[in-house]
Amino acid sequence: MSMAIETQGLGKRYTLGLHSSGNLREAVAGAARRPLQTIGRRRRRADSHDHLWALRDVSIEIADGEVVGLIGHNGAGKSTFLKLISRITEPSAGWAEVTGRTGSLLEVGTGFHPELTGRENVFLNGAILGMRRSEIRRRFDEIVEFAEVERFLDTPVKRYSSGMSVRLAFSVAAHLEPEILLVDEVLAVGDASFQRRSLARMGEVAKEGRTVVFVSHNLAIIRALCERGVLLENGGVVVDAPADEAIDEYLRRLERSASDDLLARTDRKPKTGSESRVRRVAVCDDASGQSDVVVAGRTAKVVVEVTEVLPDMHCRLILVNSLGQPVASLNSEVDSPQDTRDAELGRRIECELKSLPLLPGRYRVDVRIEAREKTHDSLQAAAYFDVEPGVLSGRPMPPQGSDGDVMLDHAWRLPG
């Protein structure tokens, strides 16, 4: 079986800042004047303290026609791997061999020239992929129809919204028949209709026998599209197995990380420059006071403890089911008359959920802290909790394993 992608000892190292003050010319001149022994000592110190290995010693083979999902924490190295494979950046160690025409969708508008029109960028991207002009013309109408940007086709891309840019970028990448398609989680930028069409298109690409490498935090999508999963952690491969096995191991590791000291977690965003961090997250049953186990239909409370209270601080919570699918989003920035600010809370943020509508099962909480239009901390799997069967508006909840994740407050009218 021929290989579409093969890597050996692949690694990428980034330098964290300069070691001395002044501009680059001064730094280079200063280094040249130092004795070689001093330079050697400085390099050894820099290797241990001033460099970050975003990816390290990754050896992997992906055969022609395979559909592979890359999963892992934020900062695990998934996007870095795709950038190395697509030659956006050069490796610091090892090598990668890619055999076949590659289409990449790694960031919004990747490869687009902002001064060129949408029409010109379609032809430019096709040329970069090595396609003849006649081939691009043959697929041109299909690309424009999928992207829904016909009215703006002769407008410079710099005037496109992020949604328009990602629609056109994905359409070009998916329709110009690359032999290898690399897709990062930029599909989250589009609206729900676009995401459905994009996923359907990716399914078609996979069935056509082309190689697809796909990064997503939506594990249901990985299960549906990918036959193989590669779990990255701290820049290295920890699991390379059938998709279901890789996902199960990822979920186990996520749950273990939620029990660790949250302040010690390294998979947060942003990693530096924050004025406040999430110290603790807990989900409590309001009636019993029990933590991490709540009864459906009763009042529950999510408590977030932070290291510092900032002016105009807001919190966003995402409740996620056992498959990694978001089931509810709670955002304090969207005001309600029920919201209050209470100085007596100290460094706690509380979110009350009245008549919890979640069906029995296990859920996790992702959390984000924002203030002054800046994200100060963002953590996946900050806490886990179990929902036990209860009663919602007098109607007993179905048992665990029922279809769906929520039960809506409802009433029937049936024939007598």
C-alpha positions as a Markdown table, in Angstrom:
| # | Residue | x | y | z |
|---|---|---|---|---|
| 1 | Met | 0.0 | 0.0 | 0.0 |
| 2 | Ser | 1.4 | 3.4 | -1.0 |
| 3 | Met | 1.8 | 6.1 | 1.5 |
| 4 | Ala | 0.3 | 9.6 | 1.1 |
| 5 | Ile | 2.1 | 11.0 | 4.2 |
| 6 | Glu | 5.1 | 9.7 | 6.0 |
| 7 | Thr | 7.0 | 11.4 | 8.8 |
| 8 | Gln | 10.1 | 10.4 | 10.8 |
| 9 | Gly | 11.2 | 12.1 | 14.0 |
| 10 | Leu | 9.2 | 15.2 | 13.0 |
| 11 | Gly | 9.5 | 18.1 | 15.4 |
| 12 | Lys | 8.9 | 21.9 | 15.5 |
| 13 | Arg | 10.6 | 24.1 | 18.1 |
| 14 | Tyr | 9.7 | 27.8 | 18.7 |
| 15 | Thr | 11.9 | 30.3 | 20.5 |
| 16 | Leu | 10.3 | 32.2 | 23.3 |
| 17 | Gly | 11.6 | 35.8 | 23.0 |
| 18 | Leu | 15.1 | 37.1 | 22.7 |
| 19 | His | 17.8 | 36.6 | 25.3 |
| 20 | Ser | 18.9 | 40.2 | 25.5 |
| 21 | Ser | 17.4 | 43.7 | 25.0 |
| 22 | Gly | 17.9 | 45.7 | 21.8 |
| 23 | Asn | 17.1 | 44.9 | 18.2 |
| 24 | Leu | 18.0 | 41.8 | 16.2 |
| 25 | Arg | 21.2 | 43.3 | 14.7 |
| 26 | Glu | 22.5 | 44.1 | 18.2 |
| 27 | Ala | 21.7 | 40.5 | 19.4 |
| 28 | Val | 23.5 | 39.0 | 16.5 |
| 29 | Ala | 26.5 | 41.3 | 16.8 |
| 30 | Gly | 26.7 | 40.7 | 20.5 |
| 31 | Ala | 26.6 | 36.9 | 20.0 |
| 32 | Ala | 29.5 | 37.1 | 17.5 |
| 33 | Arg | 31.7 | 39.0 | 19.9 |
| 34 | Arg | 31.3 | 36.5 | 22.8 |
| 35 | Pro | 33.8 | 33.6 | 23.2 |
| 36 | Leu | 32.6 | 30.3 | 21.7 |
| 37 | Gln | 32.5 | 28.6 | 25.1 |
| 38 | Thr | 30.1 | 31.3 | 26.4 |
| 39 | Ile | 27.9 | 30.9 | 23.3 |
| 40 | Gly | 27.8 | 27.2 | 23.9 |
| 41 | Arg | 26.7 | 27.6 | 27.5 |
| 42 | Arg | 24.1 | 30.2 | 26.5 |
| 43 | Arg | 22.7 | 27.8 | 23.8 |
| 44 | Arg | 22.4 | 25.0 | 26.3 |
| 45 | Arg | 20.5 | 27.2 | 28.7 |
| 46 | Ala | 18.3 | 28.5 | 25.9 |
| 47 | Asp | 17.5 | 24.9 | 24.8 |
| 48 | Ser | 16.2 | 24.1 | 28.3 |
| 49 | His | 14.5 | 27.4 | 29.2 |
| 50 | Asp | 13.7 | 29.5 | 26.2 |
| 51 | His | 12.4 | 27.1 | 23.6 |
| 52 | Leu | 9.1 | 25.3 | 23.3 |
| 53 | Trp | 8.7 | 22.1 | 21.3 |
| 54 | Ala | 5.2 | 22.3 | 19.9 |
| 55 | Leu | 5.8 | 18.9 | 18.2 |
| 56 | Arg | 8.5 | 16.4 | 18.9 |
| 57 | Asp | 9.6 | 13.0 | 17.5 |
| 58 | Val | 6.4 | 12.3 | 15.5 |
| 59 | Ser | 6.8 | 9.3 | 13.2 |
| 60 | Ile | 3.6 | 8.4 | 11.4 |
| 61 | Glu | 2.4 | 6.8 | 8.1 |
| 62 | Ile | -0.9 | 7.6 | 6.5 |
| 63 | Ala | -1.8 | 5.5 | 3.5 |
| 64 | Asp | -3.5 | 6.7 | 0.3 |
| 65 | Gly | -7.3 | 6.9 | 0.9 |
| 66 | Glu | -7.1 | 6.9 | 4.7 |
| 67 | Val | -9.3 | 9.3 | 6.7 |
| 68 | Val | -7.5 | 10.2 | 9.9 |
| 69 | Gly | -8.7 | 12.3 | 12.8 |
| 70 | Leu | -6.1 | 14.2 | 15.0 |
| 71 | Ile | -7.4 | 14.8 | 18.5 |
| 72 | Gly | -5.9 | 16.2 | 21.7 |
| 73 | His | -5.9 | 19.0 | 24.2 |
| 74 | Asn | -5.4 | 22.6 | 23.1 |
| 75 | Gly | -1.7 | 23.0 | 22.5 |
| 76 | Ala | -1.1 | 19.3 | 21.9 |
| 77 | Gly | 0.5 | 19.9 | 18.5 |
| 78 | Lys | -2.4 | 19.1 | 16.1 |
| 79 | Ser | -2.3 | 22.4 | 14.1 |
| 80 | Thr | 1.5 | 22.4 | 14.1 |
| 81 | Phe | 1.5 | 19.0 | 12.5 |
| 82 | Leu | -0.8 | 20.1 | 9.7 |
| 83 | Lys | 1.3 | 23.2 | 9.1 |
| 84 | Leu | 4.4 | 21.1 | 8.7 |
| 85 | Ile | 2.7 | 18.7 | 6.4 |
| 86 | Ser | 1.3 | 21.5 | 4.2 |
| 87 | Arg | 4.8 | 23.2 | 4.2 |
| 88 | Ile | 3.5 | 26.4 | 5.8 |
| 89 | Thr | 6.4 | 26.1 | 8.2 |
| 90 | Glu | 9.6 | 24.2 | 8.2 |
| 91 | Pro | 10.4 | 21.4 | 10.7 |
| 92 | Ser | 13.1 | 21.9 | 13.4 |
| 93 | Ala | 13.8 | 18.2 | 13.4 |
| 94 | Gly | 13.1 | 15.1 | 11.4 |
| 95 | Trp | 11.4 | 15.0 | 8.0 |
| 96 | Ala | 8.0 | 14.6 | 6.3 |
| 97 | Glu | 7.3 | 13.2 | 2.8 |
| 98 | Val | 3.9 | 14.0 | 1.2 |
| 99 | Thr | 3.1 | 12.3 | -2.0 |
| 100 | Gly | 0.2 | 13.9 | -3.9 |
| 101 | Arg | -1.5 | 17.2 | -4.5 |
| 102 | Thr | -2.4 | 18.8 | -1.2 |
| 103 | Gly | -5.3 | 21.1 | -0.4 |
| 104 | Ser | -5.1 | 22.8 | 3.0 |
| 105 | Leu | -7.8 | 24.6 | 5.1 |
| 106 | Leu | -5.9 | 25.5 | 8.3 |
| 107 | Glu | -6.9 | 29.1 | 8.9 |
| 108 | Val | -9.6 | 31.4 | 7.6 |
| 109 | Gly | -8.6 | 32.3 | 4.1 |
| 110 | Thr | -5.4 | 30.3 | 4.1 |
| 111 | Gly | -3.5 | 31.0 | 0.9 |
| 112 | Phe | -5.8 | 33.9 | -0.2 |
| 113 | His | -4.2 | 37.2 | -1.3 |
| 114 | Pro | -6.3 | 40.0 | 0.4 |
| 115 | Glu | -5.9 | 42.4 | -2.5 |
| 116 | Leu | -7.1 | 39.9 | -5.1 |
| 117 | Thr | -10.8 | 39.2 | -5.8 |
| 118 | Gly | -12.6 | 36.0 | -4.9 |
| 119 | Arg | -12.5 | 35.0 | -8.6 |
| 120 | Glu | -8.7 | 35.6 | -8.8 |
| 121 | Asn | -8.1 | 33.8 | -5.6 |
| 122 | Val | -9.9 | 30.7 | -6.9 |
| 123 | Phe | -7.6 | 30.5 | -9.9 |
| 124 | Leu | -4.5 | 31.4 | -7.8 |
| 125 | Asn | -5.3 | 28.6 | -5.3 |
| 126 | Gly | -5.9 | 26.1 | -8.2 |
| 127 | Ala | -2.5 | 27.1 | -9.7 |
| 128 | Ile | -0.8 | 26.5 | -6.3 |
| 129 | Leu | -2.4 | 23.1 | -6.2 |
| 130 | Gly | -0.8 | 22.4 | -9.7 |
| 131 | Met | -4.1 | 22.4 | -11.6 |
| 132 | Arg | -4.5 | 23.6 | -15.2 |
| 133 | Arg | -6.6 | 26.6 | -15.9 |
| 134 | Ser | -9.0 | 24.4 | -17.8 |
| 135 | Glu | -9.5 | 22.1 | -14.8 |
| 136 | Ile | -10.3 | 25.1 | -12.5 |
| 137 | Arg | -12.8 | 26.5 | -15.0 |
| 138 | Arg | -14.5 | 23.1 | -15.1 |
| 139 | Arg | -15.1 | 23.2 | -11.3 |
| 140 | Phe | -15.5 | 27.0 | -11.0 |
| 141 | Asp | -19.3 | 27.2 | -11.0 |
| 142 | Glu | -19.6 | 24.4 | -8.5 |
| 143 | Ile | -17.1 | 26.1 | -6.2 |
| 144 | Val | -19.0 | 29.5 | -6.3 |
| 145 | Glu | -22.3 | 27.8 | -5.8 |
| 146 | Phe | -21.1 | 25.9 | -2.7 |
| 147 | Ala | -19.5 | 29.0 | -1.2 |
| 148 | Glu | -22.5 | 31.3 | -1.8 |
| 149 | Val | -20.3 | 34.3 | -2.7 |
| 150 | Glu | -21.5 | 34.9 | -6.3 |
| 151 | Arg | -22.5 | 38.6 | -5.6 |
| 152 | Phe | -19.0 | 39.3 | -4.2 |
| 153 | Leu | -16.9 | 37.3 | -6.6 |
| 154 | Asp | -15.2 | 40.3 | -8.1 |
| 155 | Thr | -14.7 | 42.1 | -4.7 |
| 156 | Pro | -11.2 | 42.0 | -3.0 |
| 157 | Val | -11.1 | 39.3 | -0.4 |
| 158 | Lys | -9.9 | 41.8 | 2.2 |
| 159 | Arg | -13.5 | 43.1 | 2.3 |
| 160 | Tyr | -15.0 | 39.6 | 2.9 |
| 161 | Ser | -16.4 | 38.7 | 6.3 |
| 162 | Ser | -14.7 | 35.8 | 8.1 |
| 163 | Gly | -17.7 | 33.6 | 7.2 |
| 164 | Met | -17.4 | 34.5 | 3.5 |
| 165 | Ser | -13.7 | 33.8 | 3.5 |
| 166 | Val | -14.0 | 30.4 | 5.2 |
| 167 | Arg | -16.8 | 29.4 | 2.8 |
| 168 | Leu | -14.8 | 30.2 | -0.3 |
| 169 | Ala | -11.5 | 28.7 | 1.2 |
| 170 | Phe | -13.2 | 25.4 | 2.1 |
| 171 | Ser | -15.0 | 25.3 | -1.3 |
| 172 | Val | -11.7 | 25.7 | -3.2 |
| 173 | Ala | -9.9 | 23.2 | -1.0 |
| 174 | Ala | -12.7 | 20.6 | -1.3 |
| 175 | His | -13.7 | 21.0 | -5.0 |
| 176 | Leu | -10.3 | 21.3 | -6.8 |
| 177 | Glu | -9.7 | 17.6 | -6.3 |
| 178 | Pro | -6.6 | 17.5 | -4.1 |
| 179 | Glu | -5.3 | 14.0 | -3.5 |
| 180 | Ile | -4.7 | 15.0 | 0.2 |
| 181 | Leu | -7.1 | 17.2 | 2.1 |
| 182 | Leu | -5.9 | 18.8 | 5.4 |
| 183 | Val | -8.6 | 20.4 | 7.5 |
| 184 | Asp | -8.2 | 22.2 | 10.8 |
| 185 | Glu | -11.2 | 23.2 | 13.0 |
| 186 | Val | -12.0 | 26.3 | 10.9 |
| 187 | Leu | -15.4 | 24.8 | 10.0 |
| 188 | Ala | -16.6 | 26.2 | 13.4 |
| 189 | Val | -16.5 | 29.6 | 11.9 |
| 190 | Gly | -19.3 | 29.0 | 9.5 |
| 191 | Asp | -23.0 | 28.9 | 10.3 |
| 192 | Ala | -24.9 | 25.7 | 11.0 |
| 193 | Ser | -26.1 | 25.3 | 7.3 |
| 194 | Phe | -22.5 | 25.7 | 6.0 |
| 195 | Gln | -21.1 | 23.2 | 8.6 |
| 196 | Arg | -23.7 | 20.6 | 7.5 |
| 197 | Arg | -22.8 | 21.1 | 3.8 |
| 198 | Ser | -19.1 | 21.1 | 4.6 |
| 199 | Leu | -19.2 | 17.8 | 6.5 |
| 200 | Ala | -21.3 | 16.2 | 3.8 |
| 201 | Arg | -18.7 | 17.4 | 1.3 |
| 202 | Met | -15.9 | 15.9 | 3.4 |
| 203 | Gly | -17.8 | 12.6 | 3.5 |
| 204 | Glu | -18.0 | 12.6 | -0.3 |
| 205 | Val | -14.2 | 13.4 | -0.5 |
| 206 | Ala | -13.5 | 10.5 | 1.8 |
| 207 | Lys | -15.7 | 8.1 | -0.2 |
| 208 | Glu | -13.9 | 9.1 | -3.4 |
| 209 | Gly | -10.8 | 7.5 | -2.0 |
| 210 | Arg | -8.8 | 10.6 | -1.2 |
| 211 | Thr | -6.7 | 11.1 | 1.9 |
| 212 | Val | -8.1 | 13.3 | 4.6 |
| 213 | Val | -6.5 | 14.5 | 7.8 |
| 214 | Phe | -9.0 | 16.2 | 10.0 |
| 215 | Val | -8.6 | 18.1 | 13.3 |
| 216 | Ser | -11.7 | 18.7 | 15.5 |
| 217 | His | -12.7 | 18.8 | 19.1 |
| 218 | Asn | -16.1 | 17.5 | 18.0 |
| 219 | Leu | -15.6 | 13.8 | 18.7 |
| 220 | Ala | -18.9 | 12.9 | 17.1 |
| 221 | Ile | -17.6 | 14.2 | 13.8 |
| 222 | Ile | -14.4 | 12.3 | 14.2 |
| 223 | Arg | -16.3 | 9.1 | 14.9 |
| 224 | Ala | -18.5 | 9.7 | 11.9 |
| 225 | Leu | -15.8 | 10.6 | 9.3 |
| 226 | Cys | -12.6 | 8.9 | 10.4 |
| 227 | Glu | -11.6 | 5.3 | 10.5 |
| 228 | Arg | -8.4 | 6.0 | 12.4 |
| 229 | Gly | -7.6 | 8.4 | 15.3 |
| 230 | Val | -4.2 | 9.8 | 16.4 |
| 231 | Leu | -4.1 | 11.3 | 19.9 |
| 232 | Leu | -1.4 | 13.9 | 20.4 |
| 233 | Glu | -0.3 | 15.1 | 23.9 |
| 234 | Asn | 2.5 | 17.6 | 24.7 |
| 235 | Gly | 3.6 | 17.4 | 21.0 |
| 236 | Gly | 3.9 | 13.7 | 20.7 |
| 237 | Val | 1.8 | 10.7 | 19.6 |
| 238 | Val | 0.4 | 8.8 | 22.6 |
| 239 | Val | -2.3 | 6.7 | 20.7 |
| 240 | Asp | -2.6 | 5.7 | 17.1 |
| 241 | Ala | -5.5 | 3.3 | 16.8 |
| 242 | Pro | -9.0 | 2.9 | 15.3 |
| 243 | Ala | -11.0 | 6.1 | 15.9 |
| 244 | Asp | -13.2 | 4.7 | 18.6 |
| 245 | Glu | -10.2 | 3.5 | 20.7 |
| 246 | Ala | -8.4 | 6.8 | 20.3 |
| 247 | Ile | -11.4 | 8.8 | 21.3 |
| 248 | Asp | -12.1 | 6.6 | 24.4 |
| 249 | Glu | -8.5 | 7.1 | 25.5 |
| 250 | Tyr | -8.7 | 10.9 | 24.9 |
| 251 | Leu | -11.9 | 11.1 | 27.1 |
| 252 | Arg | -10.2 | 9.1 | 29.9 |
| 253 | Arg | -7.3 | 11.5 | 29.8 |
| 254 | Leu | -9.6 | 14.5 | 29.8 |
| 255 | Glu | -11.4 | 13.2 | 32.9 |
| 256 | Arg | -8.1 | 12.6 | 34.7 |
| 257 | Ser | -7.0 | 16.1 | 33.9 |
| 258 | Ala | -10.2 | 17.6 | 35.5 |
| 259 | Ser | -9.2 | 16.0 | 38.8 |
| 260 | Asp | -5.8 | 17.7 | 38.7 |
| 261 | Asp | -4.9 | 21.1 | 40.1 |
| 262 | Leu | -6.4 | 23.4 | 37.5 |
| 263 | Leu | -3.7 | 26.0 | 38.0 |
| 264 | Ala | -1.1 | 23.4 | 37.0 |
| 265 | Arg | -2.8 | 22.6 | 33.7 |
| 266 | Thr | -0.8 | 23.5 | 30.6 |
| 267 | Asp | -3.5 | 23.0 | 28.0 |
| 268 | Arg | -5.2 | 26.3 | 28.7 |
| 269 | Lys | -5.5 | 29.4 | 26.4 |
| 270 | Pro | -3.9 | 31.9 | 26.6 |
| 271 | Lys | -0.8 | 30.3 | 28.1 |
| 272 | Thr | 0.7 | 33.6 | 29.2 |
| 273 | Gly | -0.3 | 37.2 | 29.8 |
| 274 | Ser | -3.4 | 36.5 | 31.8 |
| 275 | Glu | -4.4 | 38.5 | 34.9 |
| 276 | Ser | -6.8 | 35.9 | 36.2 |
| 277 | Arg | -6.9 | 32.1 | 36.1 |
| 278 | Val | -9.6 | 29.5 | 36.8 |
| 279 | Arg | -8.7 | 27.8 | 40.2 |
| 280 | Arg | -11.6 | 25.4 | 40.6 |
| 281 | Val | -14.9 | 24.5 | 38.9 |
| 282 | Ala | -17.7 | 22.5 | 40.6 |
| 283 | Val | -21.2 | 21.5 | 39.8 |
| 284 | Cys | -23.5 | 21.1 | 42.8 |
| 285 | Asp | -27.0 | 19.9 | 43.5 |
| 286 | Asp | -28.7 | 22.9 | 45.2 |
| 287 | Ala | -31.0 | 20.8 | 47.3 |
| 288 | Ser | -28.5 | 18.3 | 48.7 |
| 289 | Gly | -25.4 | 20.4 | 48.4 |
| 290 | Gln | -23.6 | 17.4 | 46.9 |
| 291 | Ser | -20.9 | 18.2 | 44.4 |
| 292 | Asp | -20.4 | 16.5 | 41.0 |
| 293 | Val | -23.7 | 14.6 | 41.2 |
| 294 | Val | -27.0 | 16.4 | 40.4 |
| 295 | Val | -30.6 | 15.2 | 40.0 |
| 296 | Ala | -32.3 | 16.1 | 36.7 |
| 297 | Gly | -35.2 | 18.5 | 37.1 |
| 298 | Arg | -33.8 | 20.1 | 40.3 |
| 299 | Thr | -31.8 | 23.3 | 40.7 |
| 300 | Ala | -28.1 | 22.9 | 40.1 |
| 301 | Lys | -25.3 | 25.4 | 40.5 |
| 302 | Val | -22.0 | 25.8 | 38.7 |
| 303 | Val | -19.3 | 27.4 | 40.8 |
| 304 | Val | -16.2 | 28.9 | 39.2 |
| 305 | Glu | -13.4 | 30.1 | 41.5 |
| 306 | Val | -10.8 | 32.5 | 39.9 |
| 307 | Thr | -7.5 | 33.8 | 41.1 |
| 308 | Glu | -8.4 | 37.5 | 40.6 |
| 309 | Val | -11.6 | 39.4 | 40.1 |
| 310 | Leu | -11.3 | 41.8 | 37.1 |
| 311 | Pro | -13.5 | 44.8 | 36.2 |
| 312 | Asp | -16.4 | 43.8 | 33.9 |
| 313 | Met | -15.5 | 40.1 | 34.2 |
| 314 | His | -17.6 | 37.6 | 32.4 |
| 315 | Cys | -17.8 | 33.8 | 32.3 |
| 316 | Arg | -18.8 | 31.4 | 29.6 |
| 317 | Leu | -19.6 | 27.7 | 30.3 |
| 318 | Ile | -20.2 | 25.0 | 27.8 |
| 319 | Leu | -21.8 | 21.7 | 28.9 |
| 320 | Val | -20.5 | 18.8 | 26.8 |
| 321 | Asn | -21.8 | 15.2 | 26.7 |
| 322 | Ser | -19.8 | 12.0 | 26.8 |
| 323 | Leu | -19.2 | 12.1 | 23.0 |
| 324 | Gly | -17.7 | 15.6 | 23.2 |
| 325 | Gln | -20.7 | 17.3 | 21.7 |
| 326 | Pro | -21.7 | 20.6 | 23.2 |
| 327 | Val | -25.3 | 20.5 | 24.5 |
| 328 | Ala | -25.7 | 23.9 | 26.2 |
| 329 | Ser | -23.9 | 27.2 | 26.3 |
| 330 | Leu | -24.2 | 29.6 | 29.2 |
| 331 | Asn | -22.8 | 33.1 | 28.8 |
| 332 | Ser | -22.9 | 35.8 | 31.4 |
| 333 | Glu | -22.2 | 38.5 | 28.8 |
| 334 | Val | -25.7 | 38.0 | 27.4 |
| 335 | Asp | -27.6 | 40.0 | 30.1 |
| 336 | Ser | -30.8 | 39.0 | 31.9 |
| 337 | Pro | -32.8 | 40.8 | 34.6 |
| 338 | Gln | -32.1 | 37.8 | 36.8 |
| 339 | Asp | -28.3 | 38.5 | 36.8 |
| 340 | Thr | -26.7 | 40.2 | 39.7 |
| 341 | Arg | -23.2 | 41.3 | 40.9 |
| 342 | Asp | -22.4 | 40.6 | 44.5 |
| 343 | Ala | -19.2 | 41.7 | 46.2 |
| 344 | Glu | -19.7 | 39.1 | 48.9 |
| 345 | Leu | -19.0 | 36.3 | 46.4 |
| 346 | Gly | -15.3 | 37.1 | 46.6 |
| 347 | Arg | -13.5 | 35.3 | 43.9 |
| 348 | Arg | -16.4 | 33.0 | 43.0 |
| 349 | Ile | -18.7 | 33.1 | 40.0 |
| 350 | Glu | -22.0 | 31.2 | 40.2 |
| 351 | Cys | -24.4 | 30.1 | 37.5 |
| 352 | Glu | -27.8 | 28.7 | 38.7 |
| 353 | Leu | -29.6 | 26.2 | 36.5 |
| 354 | Lys | -33.3 | 26.0 | 37.5 |
| 355 | Ser | -35.0 | 22.7 | 36.7 |
| 356 | Leu | -31.9 | 21.1 | 35.1 |
| 357 | Pro | -33.2 | 19.5 | 31.8 |
| 358 | Leu | -30.3 | 17.2 | 31.2 |
| 359 | Leu | -31.0 | 13.5 | 30.7 |
| 360 | Pro | -29.1 | 11.1 | 33.0 |
| 361 | Gly | -25.5 | 10.6 | 32.0 |
| 362 | Arg | -22.0 | 12.0 | 32.5 |
| 363 | Tyr | -21.2 | 15.5 | 31.3 |
| 364 | Arg | -18.2 | 17.9 | 31.4 |
| 365 | Val | -17.8 | 21.6 | 31.8 |
| 366 | Asp | -15.6 | 23.8 | 29.6 |
| 367 | Val | -15.0 | 27.2 | 31.0 |
| 368 | Arg | -13.8 | 30.6 | 29.6 |
| 369 | Ile | -13.1 | 33.8 | 31.6 |
| 370 | Glu | -13.2 | 37.1 | 29.8 |
| 371 | Ala | -12.7 | 40.8 | 30.9 |
| 372 | Arg | -12.2 | 44.0 | 28.9 |
| 373 | Glu | -12.8 | 42.2 | 25.6 |
| 374 | Lys | -9.9 | 39.8 | 26.3 |
| 375 | Thr | -9.9 | 36.1 | 27.1 |
| 376 | His | -7.9 | 35.5 | 30.3 |
| 377 | Asp | -8.4 | 31.8 | 30.7 |
| 378 | Ser | -10.0 | 29.0 | 28.8 |
| 379 | Leu | -10.0 | 25.3 | 29.8 |
| 380 | Gln | -11.6 | 22.2 | 28.4 |
| 381 | Ala | -12.8 | 19.6 | 30.9 |
| 382 | Ala | -12.5 | 21.9 | 33.9 |
| 383 | Ala | -15.0 | 19.6 | 35.8 |
| 384 | Tyr | -17.1 | 16.5 | 35.3 |
| 385 | Phe | -20.5 | 15.7 | 36.8 |
| 386 | Asp | -23.1 | 13.0 | 36.7 |
| 387 | Val | -26.8 | 13.6 | 36.2 |
| 388 | Glu | -29.2 | 11.1 | 38.0 |
| 389 | Pro | -32.8 | 10.5 | 36.9 |
| 390 | Gly | -35.3 | 13.0 | 38.2 |
| 391 | Val | -38.6 | 14.7 | 37.4 |
| 392 | Leu | -39.2 | 17.7 | 35.2 |
| 393 | Ser | -42.5 | 19.5 | 35.7 |
| 394 | Gly | -44.1 | 16.3 | 37.1 |
| 395 | Arg | -42.8 | 14.1 | 34.2 |
| 396 | Pro | -40.2 | 11.5 | 35.1 |
| 397 | Met | -37.0 | 11.6 | 33.2 |
| 398 | Pro | -36.2 | 8.6 | 30.9 |
| 399 | Pro | -33.3 | 6.4 | 32.0 |
| 400 | Gln | -29.7 | 6.8 | 31.0 |
| 401 | Gly | -29.0 | 5.8 | 27.5 |
| 402 | Ser | -32.1 | 7.4 | 26.0 |
| 403 | Asp | -31.8 | 9.4 | 22.8 |
| 404 | Gly | -30.7 | 13.0 | 23.1 |
| 405 | Asp | -29.2 | 14.9 | 26.0 |
| 406 | Val | -32.1 | 17.1 | 27.2 |
| 407 | Met | -35.8 | 16.8 | 28.0 |
| 408 | Leu | -37.8 | 19.9 | 27.2 |
| 409 | Asp | -40.6 | 21.0 | 29.5 |
| 410 | His | -43.7 | 19.9 | 27.5 |
| 411 | Ala | -47.3 | 18.9 | 27.5 |
| 412 | Trp | -49.3 | 16.6 | 25.2 |
| 413 | Arg | -52.9 | 16.8 | 23.9 |
| 414 | Leu | -53.9 | 13.3 | 22.9 |
| 415 | Pro | -57.2 | 12.0 | 21.4 |
| 416 | Gly | -59.7 | 10.7 | 24.0 |
